[in-house]
Each structure stands twice: as structure tokens, then as C-alpha cells.
Amino acid sequence: MPKQRITKEMVVDAAFEIARRDGMEQVLVKNIASRLGCSVQPIYSYCKNMEGLREDVTQRTRHFIREYVSAHIDPDDLFRSTGRSYIQLAKEEPHLFRIFILHRRRGISSLDDLYQAEAGAQIAEAIADHLHVSIDQAKQLHLNMLIYTIGIGTIYSVTTPGISADEIYVQQEAAYEAFLKQMQQEENQT
């Protein structure tokens, strides 16, 4: 029987599946080789160092999450459903959620940098249009909800046996209402 040719894509796929099931800390050459049914040699031939492979897994995770969120949002309630989709992701894919949240973000020296990297102007414009607020207000509201959702999603992804999704959604909605009310009060004071 001819030997199976191991490709870089197969190595990254195996590493991604290991990270997805067991966490990034289990992305080890011996685990990848075991999953592929090969020796460690083909893994080393594609991966000069584990940092590069973990970066590939992180990129695959970012792609997976973009597709996941896109598939789970409600176009008629884009803002709220996006936050809910991240919470659902934290429940269904806790290891991938943690990889996404905890990956190193280079070139970020302010919350504005973080917002631009994670969301961008188009989203702020859509929120502003939907809520009939200024783009700056929409950006601040969205940034507040990103920070809150990342925090509560992280808590959700590491609790056992787990907090109910309904309880998390109630908290998320309460945070949204509080941030919106604060924004409206600030608007009325100016």
C-alpha cells in the first residue's frame, strides 16, 4: 500500500481540529502526527516552529468564527444578534472562542485601534443608521458591547457545567440597555 502524502494543509487541518477539541495547548507535533497517522517528520518539514503553526491555526479560527457569526446573525436585528452569536459560539466552540479572544493582536495601542481592527467604520455606520445616532455614538456603543460580550463570553466559555444561555442573554441585553441609556443621557446633556 502506498504511503499517504502529508501536505501542509493536512497538518494545519489536523492542528485546527486538535485545538478545536482540546485547546491550543494540545497542538503538539506528536498529537498532530498521531491524528494524521504518520511520524513527526512530515510535521517538522512543514512547521519550522510551533509559533508559525499556531498562527495558522489562529487564522483558521478567525475564518471559522467569521463564517459562524455570519451564519447565525439575524439581518433584521444585526446588532443584538451578532452579540448573541458570539455567546452561542462561546458555548458551542469554547476552545475556538478562547483562541480568538486570547490571540496576540499586534499594533494595538488604544481601544480605538482595537475597534478598528475588530469592527471598523462600516459596522459603526450601520449601527448609527439603525439606531439613528451619530457614528461616534454608534462606535462607542459598539465598543462597549464588544468589551462586555468578550468578557461575558469568556466567563461563559470557561464555566462548568455552565451558566444558562438565557441568563447570559439577559445580562447582555441589560448591558446594551444600560450603555444605550448612558449614551442618550450624555446626548441630552449636550
C-alpha positions, -999 to 999 in steps of 0.1 A, spaced: 0 0 0 15 34 -10 22 59 18 -1 88 21 15 121 12 11 146 41 5 182 29 8 214 49 -29 218 46 -34 184 62 -11 195 91 -30 228 96 -63 210 94 -52 184 120 -38 211 143 -71 231 140 -92 201 149 -70 194 179 -72 230 190 -110 229 185 -115 197 205 -88 201 232 -74 236 231 -44 253 216 -21 239 243 -26 204 228 -14 215 194 18 195 197 38 178 169 32 143 185 -6 149 186 -7 161 150 13 131 139 -10 108 158 -41 124 143 -26 121 108 -13 86 114 23 95 104 57 101 120 66 135 133 90 141 103 64 154 79 51 178 106 86 192 111 91 195 74 62 220 72 65 236 105 99 252 112 85 263 146 52 258 165 46 296 167 40 296 129 17 266 130 -2 282 159 -6 314 139 -20 293 110 -45 277 135 -54 312 148 -60 324 112 -82 293 105 -100 301 138 -107 337 127 -120 325 94 -142 298 111 -156 325 135 -164 350 107 -184 322 89 -201 311 121 -212 346 131 -224 353 95 -245 321 96 -261 330 130 -270 366 127 -305 380 121 -303 407 94 -334 423 109 -316 426 143 -280 427 133 -265 444 163 -281 422 190 -279 390 170 -242 395 164 -236 397 202 -258 366 207 -239 347 181 -206 353 199 -222 340 231 -235 309 213 -201 304 198 -186 305 233 -209 277 243 -206 255 212 -169 261 205 -153 272 238 -117 263 227 -120 283 195 -136 312 213 -107 313 237 -82 312 208 -100 340 191 -101 361 223 -66 354 235 -46 356 203 -20 383 202 -31 414 184 -2 434 172 -2 471 166 -30 478 191 -21 507 215 -56 520 222 -92 510 223 -97 528 191 -70 507 174 -88 476 188 -121 488 175 -107 495 140 -91 460 139 -121 441 152 -150 461 137 -143 490 115 -162 520 102 -188 502 82 -202 485 112 -204 518 132 -222 534 102 -247 505 100 -254 508 138 -257 546 135 -282 543 107 -302 516 125 -303 534 159 -305 570 144 -274 581 164 -241 597 153 -213 575 141 -192 584 171 -221 573 194 -226 541 175 -189 533 177 -188 539 214 -219 518 220 -205 490 198 -171 492 216 -188 489 250 -208 459 238 -177 443 223 -158 446 256 -188 434 275 -195 405 252 -159 394 251 -159 394 289 -191 376 295 -184 352 266 -151 343 282 -168 336 315 -193 316 297 -167 295 278 -148 285 310 -176 277 334 -186 241 342 -212 227 340 -221 261 325 -243 291 330 -276 290 311 -275 308 278 -307 326 287 -291 341 318 -262 353 297 -285 368 271 -304 386 298 -272 401 311 -261 410 276 -294 428 270 -292 446 303 -257 459 294 -269 470 260 -298 489 276 -275 505 302 -250 516 276 -277 529 253 -294 548 282 -260 563 292 -254 574 256 -289 590 254 -283 608 288 -250 622 276 -267 634 243 -294 652 264 -268 670 285 -250 685 255 
